[in-house]
Amino acid sequence: MALKGWFRFDDRVGGIPDGTNTLFETKKPYKPGSLNAILNGQVKAADRDDGFIEIDNQQFRMKRPPLADDVIGACYVVGE
């Protein structure tokens, strides 16, 4: 299934990486299933132990809490 819309890349997402927080938020709502969470430049797969879980169309939870000096980004599809 092809996703219609445009890709957006957030070099940083909302949420504080502090070694305990796992909840993060994109700057724009995304199409479910289109999210790619990025930790320190590495794309994380949702189905892996170190991946993420989509909460709704703008929030996701990392399966492992990022550390204070980690950078969390996201790439996703927005719009129709």
N, C-alpha and C positions, 0 to 999 in steps of 0.2 A: 504494500500500500504506500503510495507516494504522499508525502506531507505537503500540503499547499501552504504558502506563507513565505515569510522571510526569516533568515537566520539572524539571531542576535548573539553577540558575545559580550558577556560581562566579565571584565578582568578581575573584579571583586564583587562579591555578593553581600547582602545584608546578613549580619550575624557576627558574633565575636568568637574567633578561634582561641580557646583558652585551655584546652586539654580536657574539658568536661562538656562544653556546649556542642550539641550535634545538629541543631536546627538552624537552617539558613534560608534566605529568601532572595529570589531573583528580582531584578529591577522592573521587569514587565511580566505579565502572565504568559505562560507558555502552553502549547498544545501538549496534553498528556501523552507520554511516551516519547517525546522529542528531546527531553532533557539529557544533557551530558554534563555531569559534575566534574570539575577539574580541580585537582589538588596538587599544588606546586608544579603546575605545568603538565601533569599526567591525567589523562582522561580516566575516570573511574567507571567501571561497569556496574550497573544496578544489581546484577545477579551475583556479584562477588562478595566475599566476606568483608572486603575493605571498600565496598561501593556505597550506594545511597538508596534511599526509599523516597519516592514522590509522595508528598503529603496532600497537596492540592495543586492547583494550576500556577502556584507561585512559590510554594515552600517545599523544601526537601530536607531529609534528615540523613546525615552521614552515618554509616554503620559504626565507624570508629571516630571518636572525637579528635578533631584536628588540634595540633599544638599551637601555642601562642604565636610562633613565628611562621606558621603555615599560611599560604595564600590560597583561598578558595575562589574559584571562578565558575562560570557556567556558559554553555552554548546551547541554544534551544530555538525552536520555531515559534514565531509570533505571527498572528494575523491569518487571514484567509487567502 
